Amino acid sequence: MILITLTLFSCNKKQTELEFEQAVLYEIFPQLVDSLHFDIRLSPPPPPMPIFDENQNLIGTDTTGMAKKQVEYEKRKAELQSDTKTLVIAIIDTTYSLEKKAQNELIKHFDNIELDTLNSKSNYKIDIEKLKTNGKWKFKPRSNFPTGRRLWKDEYDFHLAGTTWLSNIRFDKTKSFGILESGYGCGGLCGYSVRVFIYKKEGKWFIDEVFVTAVS
């Protein structure tokens, strides 16, 4: 009887840890989207070109045509803002395990913290309906799309804005700090991966820093 009771308590505790992690993920997600994702149809105007003398010393910048390019950029930006076409991000809707190396970065980033030994280590399916954003983004499972580079070549009745993925979250012992990994794909050879440090303040979760770990 004691063994059964302890087993049930352990299962309930594990479920509670997992539910907590999922709640934090859904809360922090709108901030994460704002930090990572951009409309790839809108390219910012290029910066002024540097001008060097014969000794390769910087002597100024070439701003020829910059005003025209800025006007074109603002016009395109206004067009996209009024565009009602759905922007879809294809998401791998199951988390992946955070590597131990990344977990150790949590200790380095925030001072005087200990890792939570009760952290859920289970990968779990993401409920796409709970992924809220501050913009026009919509999400579809990556598994609904063609594999490989066909993803970017096929035509859809919406604009494919990119791909994304998420890791589990590792917390400190007080459940006040955490780390996860994510990324953004914007084409066959376009994208990057990031490490995201989060913290809790007055009962709400915020992103402290987004650190780029890989670029393609």
C-alpha positions in Angstrom: 0.0 0.0 0.0 2.9 2.4 0.9 4.6 1.5 -2.4 1.5 2.2 -4.4 1.0 5.6 -2.7 4.6 6.6 -3.3 4.3 5.6 -7.0 1.2 7.7 -7.5 2.8 10.7 -5.7 5.8 10.4 -8.0 3.6 10.3 -11.1 1.6 13.3 -10.0 4.7 15.2 -9.2 6.2 14.5 -12.6 3.0 15.6 -14.3 2.9 18.8 -12.3 6.5 19.6 -13.4 5.6 19.0 -17.0 2.5 21.1 -16.8 4.5 24.0 -15.2 7.0 23.8 -18.0 4.3 23.9 -20.7 2.6 26.8 -19.1 5.9 28.8 -19.1 6.5 27.9 -22.8 3.1 29.1 -23.9 3.5 32.3 -21.8 6.9 33.2 -23.2 6.2 32.2 -26.8 4.8 35.6 -28.0 8.0 37.3 -26.9 10.0 34.6 -28.5 8.2 35.0 -31.9 8.8 38.8 -31.8 12.5 38.2 -31.1 13.1 35.6 -33.8 10.7 35.8 -36.6 10.4 38.5 -39.3 8.6 38.8 -42.6 11.1 37.6 -45.2 9.2 39.4 -47.9 10.5 42.7 -46.4 14.2 43.3 -46.8 15.6 46.4 -45.1 17.5 48.9 -47.3 21.2 48.2 -47.5 23.5 50.3 -45.3 25.7 53.0 -46.9 28.8 51.7 -48.6 32.1 52.5 -46.9 34.7 54.6 -48.9 38.4 53.9 -48.4 41.5 55.7 -49.6 44.4 54.1 -51.4 45.8 53.0 -48.0 42.5 51.3 -47.1 41.7 53.9 -44.5 38.0 54.7 -44.1 37.3 58.2 -45.3 33.5 58.3 -45.6 30.4 56.6 -46.8 28.6 56.5 -50.1 24.9 57.4 -49.6 24.0 57.5 -53.3 20.5 56.3 -53.8 19.8 55.8 -50.1 16.9 58.1 -50.0 15.2 56.4 -52.9 15.8 52.9 -51.3 14.3 54.1 -48.0 11.2 55.3 -49.8 10.8 52.0 -51.6 11.3 50.2 -48.3 8.6 52.2 -46.5 6.2 51.7 -49.4 6.7 47.9 -49.4 6.4 47.9 -45.6 3.0 49.7 -45.8 1.9 47.2 -48.5 2.7 44.2 -46.3 1.1 45.8 -43.2 -2.2 46.1 -45.1 -1.9 42.7 -46.6 -4.5 40.3 -45.2 -2.8 37.1 -46.4 -2.1 34.7 -43.6 1.5 34.3 -42.6 2.2 30.7 -41.6 5.2 29.3 -39.7 5.8 25.6 -39.9 6.6 24.3 -36.4 8.1 21.0 -35.3 5.3 20.3 -32.8 7.3 18.1 -30.4 10.1 19.5 -28.2 13.6 18.1 -28.2 15.9 17.5 -25.3 18.1 20.3 -24.1 21.8 19.2 -24.0 23.7 19.2 -20.8 26.1 21.8 -22.2 23.2 24.2 -22.8 21.9 23.5 -19.3 25.2 24.6 -17.8 24.9 27.9 -19.6 22.0 28.7 -17.4 24.3 28.6 -14.3 26.8 30.8 -16.1 24.3 33.4 -17.3 22.5 34.0 -14.0 24.6 34.3 -10.8 24.2 32.1 -7.7 21.6 29.7 -9.0 21.3 25.9 -8.8 19.7 23.6 -11.4 16.3 22.1 -10.5 16.8 18.4 -10.1 13.0 17.8 -10.4 12.9 19.3 -13.9 10.8 17.2 -16.3 13.1 15.7 -18.9 10.4 14.4 -21.1 9.8 15.7 -24.7 6.2 16.6 -25.2 3.8 17.5 -28.0 3.2 21.2 -28.4 -0.5 22.3 -28.5 -0.5 24.6 -31.5 -3.8 26.1 -30.4 -2.0 27.6 -27.4 0.7 29.3 -29.4 -0.4 32.9 -29.3 1.4 35.8 -30.9 1.3 39.6 -31.1 1.0 39.7 -34.9 -0.5 37.9 -37.9 1.4 34.7 -37.5 -0.3 31.3 -37.7 1.2 27.9 -37.1 1.0 24.6 -38.8 2.8 21.3 -38.0 6.0 20.9 -39.9 4.8 17.3 -40.7 2.0 18.8 -42.8 4.6 20.1 -45.3 6.9 18.4 -47.9 10.2 17.2 -46.6 13.6 18.8 -47.4 13.8 21.8 -49.7 10.5 21.1 -51.3 9.1 22.9 -48.4 10.2 26.2 -50.0 9.4 25.3 -53.6 5.8 24.2 -53.3 2.9 26.7 -53.6 0.4 27.3 -50.9 -2.8 29.3 -50.4 -0.9 31.3 -47.7 2.5 32.8 -47.3 5.0 30.4 -45.7 6.9 32.8 -43.5 9.4 30.3 -42.0 10.0 27.3 -39.8 10.7 27.0 -36.1 11.4 24.5 -33.4 11.6 24.4 -29.6 13.5 22.6 -26.9 12.5 21.7 -23.4 13.0 24.3 -20.8 15.6 23.8 -18.0 14.8 25.7 -14.8 16.8 26.7 -11.7 15.8 25.3 -8.3 13.6 28.3 -7.4 11.8 28.2 -10.8 12.7 31.8 -11.4 15.2 31.4 -14.2 15.3 29.1 -17.3 16.9 28.3 -20.6 15.6 26.9 -23.8 16.7 26.7 -27.4 14.8 27.6 -30.6 15.5 28.7 -34.1 14.1 30.2 -37.3 14.3 28.9 -40.8 13.7 31.2 -43.7 14.8 29.2 -46.7 17.0 26.3 -47.9 20.2 27.9 -46.7 18.7 30.6 -44.5 18.2 30.4 -40.8 19.7 30.4 -37.3 19.5 28.7 -33.9 19.4 30.5 -30.6 19.7 29.9 -26.9 17.1 31.8 -24.9 17.5 32.9 -21.3 14.3 33.7 -19.4 13.5 34.9 -16.0 10.4 35.5 -13.8 9.5 38.9 -12.3 6.4 39.7 -10.3 4.8 36.4 -11.4 5.5 36.9 -15.2 8.1 35.5 -17.5 10.4 37.6 -19.7 13.2 37.0 -22.1 16.5 38.2 -20.7 18.8 37.4 -23.7 18.6 35.6 -27.0 22.1 34.3 -27.9 22.7 33.1 -31.5 24.5 29.7 -31.6 24.4 28.9 -35.3 23.7 30.6 -38.6 23.2 29.2 -42.1 
